[in-house]
Amino acid sequence: MSLGQQLYPHLPFLRRYARALTGSQAHGDAYVRATLEAIVSAPEEFPTDVDARIGLYRTFGAIWASSHLEANLDAGLSTEDSRQALARARLARVTPLPRQALLLTAMEGFSGHEAAYIMDIDASEVDMLVDEAMREIDRQTRADVLIIEDEPIIAMDIETIVRDMGHSITGIAVTRDEAVQMALSTRPGLVLADIQLADDSSGIDAVKDILAQFSVPVIFITAFPERLLTGERPEPTFLITKPFQRQTVKAAISQALFLDVATSPA
């Protein structure tokens, strides 16, 4: 099997990690493209002593730490869009190591030793970094959260996680129209949205309607993440895969709120 064939199944999930790390589909996908270009230009440098997925993420980590892609990405943007993009870019270069460790372990499912290899740090540091990230979550500013989910058990699980983190629930919507109505009446600080809703409407369409009225960070929840991680069209920045783990939801919520605060106008 060629190296390309080995890497292909892992690209959607690298996009998920890159988008969560940067808070932007454009920036995250650009770093993934740069990673692939680096591998193509020097395949002999790709790690062969580890699983292909681990080697892919390690190569991405090296690109992430050394590249300055934002200037090209932000060229041609309006003044306001450029300001916001550059804010994200500055944040991207200083994203704390604890959050990287948390995303790699809680969202991407790597072990502590694998995360250490990807981040090029000592394995003993990973647990400390994750603990530090969790302590930061406990100190994080609380938000009002709208849940868009038509399956009662899943909605209940999400609500429990959100409340345990100290956040408030503004409502649980099961259809597109209900979601938009709730959002406009409560103006939540975060939206967690399923893709398929009760009346065969789309959580994506509901979110588009909401974002047309006001800006709010959004986390999508789906059983088929690969369909929304192609890099070929406008796609979600934050994505949780069903069935999800508690730590995955906590990591996604924390990162989405962290980036939203860090890139908000002063």
QUIWO-V59930 format. One record per residue. N is the residue number from 1. PHI is phi in degrees with one decimal (999 if undefined). Layout:
BEGIN
n & phi
N & PHI
N & PHI
END
This chain:
BEGIN
n & phi
1 & 999
2 & -70.6
3 & -61.5
4 & -59.3
5 & -66.5
6 & -69.2
7 & -83.7
8 & -52.7
9 & -64.8
10 & -95.0
11 & -63.4
12 & -57.2
13 & -79.1
14 & -66.4
15 & -61.5
16 & -58.8
17 & -64.5
18 & -65.2
19 & -66.3
20 & -64.4
21 & -69.2
22 & -97.5
23 & 75.0
24 & -152.8
25 & -62.8
26 & -61.6
27 & -68.8
28 & -61.3
29 & -66.2
30 & -66.0
31 & -67.4
32 & -65.4
33 & -60.1
34 & -63.2
35 & -63.3
36 & -65.8
37 & -62.2
38 & -65.7
39 & -67.3
40 & -64.1
41 & -74.4
42 & -143.4
43 & -61.9
44 & -67.7
45 & -88.7
46 & -69.6
47 & -60.4
48 & -112.4
49 & -96.8
50 & -135.7
51 & -57.8
52 & -57.8
53 & -64.8
54 & -65.7
55 & -62.5
56 & -63.6
57 & -67.4
58 & -65.8
59 & -63.3
60 & -57.7
61 & -59.1
62 & -67.0
63 & -64.4
64 & -57.5
65 & -76.6
66 & -115.4
67 & -89.2
68 & -131.6
69 & -83.4
70 & -64.9
71 & -60.2
72 & -68.0
73 & -64.1
74 & -91.0
75 & -64.3
76 & 87.5
77 & -78.2
78 & -65.4
79 & -57.5
80 & -68.5
81 & -62.2
82 & -64.7
83 & -60.2
84 & -68.0
85 & -64.5
86 & -68.2
87 & -61.7
88 & -64.7
89 & -63.4
90 & -61.4
91 & -63.0
92 & -57.8
93 & -73.8
94 & -121.8
95 & -54.1
96 & -60.2
97 & -57.0
98 & -57.0
99 & -71.0
100 & -62.3
101 & -63.3
102 & -66.2
103 & -64.0
104 & -64.9
105 & -87.0
106 & -82.0
107 & -92.0
108 & -93.6
109 & 78.5
110 & -78.5
111 & -74.0
112 & -59.1
113 & -67.0
114 & -66.5
115 & -62.2
116 & -62.6
117 & -63.5
118 & -62.9
119 & -84.6
120 & 59.8
121 & -131.3
122 & -71.4
123 & -59.9
124 & -66.9
125 & -81.5
126 & -63.2
127 & -59.9
128 & -65.8
129 & -65.7
130 & -64.4
131 & -60.3
132 & -64.1
133 & -63.6
134 & -68.1
135 & -65.9
136 & -65.4
137 & -59.5
138 & -63.7
139 & -93.0
140 & -68.8
141 & -58.7
142 & -79.1
143 & -130.0
144 & -92.0
145 & -118.9
146 & -100.5
147 & -105.2
148 & -114.4
149 & -158.2
150 & -95.4
151 & -95.3
152 & -56.8
153 & -66.1
154 & -65.8
155 & -59.6
156 & -65.7
157 & -61.7
158 & -63.6
159 & -59.1
160 & -62.2
161 & -62.4
162 & -62.2
163 & -67.2
164 & -63.5
165 & -79.6
166 & 97.1
167 & -86.9
168 & -106.7
169 & -104.3
170 & -86.2
171 & 166.8
172 & -123.8
173 & -102.0
174 & -116.6
175 & -134.1
176 & -60.9
177 & -63.0
178 & -64.7
179 & -62.5
180 & -64.6
181 & -61.4
182 & -63.3
183 & -62.8
184 & -69.3
185 & -85.3
186 & -113.6
187 & 47.7
188 & -66.3
189 & -94.9
190 & -160.3
191 & -123.2
192 & -112.1
193 & -127.6
194 & -73.3
195 & -83.5
196 & -100.1
197 & -111.6
198 & -59.5
199 & -97.6
200 & 67.5
201 & -82.3
202 & -113.0
203 & -63.8
204 & -64.6
205 & -65.7
206 & -60.8
207 & -66.4
208 & -59.0
209 & -63.2
210 & -67.4
211 & -67.9
212 & -71.0
213 & -101.4
214 & -161.1
215 & -87.2
216 & -158.0
217 & -67.7
218 & -130.9
219 & -120.4
220 & -94.9
221 & -124.5
222 & -153.5
223 & -85.1
224 & -129.0
225 & -62.5
226 & -58.5
227 & -69.7
228 & -115.0
229 & -131.7
230 & -86.4
231 & 75.9
232 & -104.1
233 & -159.0
234 & -59.6
235 & -138.1
236 & -62.6
237 & -84.6
238 & -112.3
239 & -141.9
240 & -111.1
241 & -94.6
242 & -83.9
243 & -71.0
244 & -105.9
245 & -96.6
246 & -55.9
247 & -64.6
248 & -64.5
249 & -63.9
250 & -61.2
251 & -65.0
252 & -65.9
253 & -61.4
254 & -61.4
255 & -67.4
256 & -61.9
257 & -71.1
258 & -60.5
259 & -69.6
260 & -63.3
261 & -67.7
262 & -67.5
263 & -108.4
264 & -75.1
265 & -58.4
266 & -71.1
END
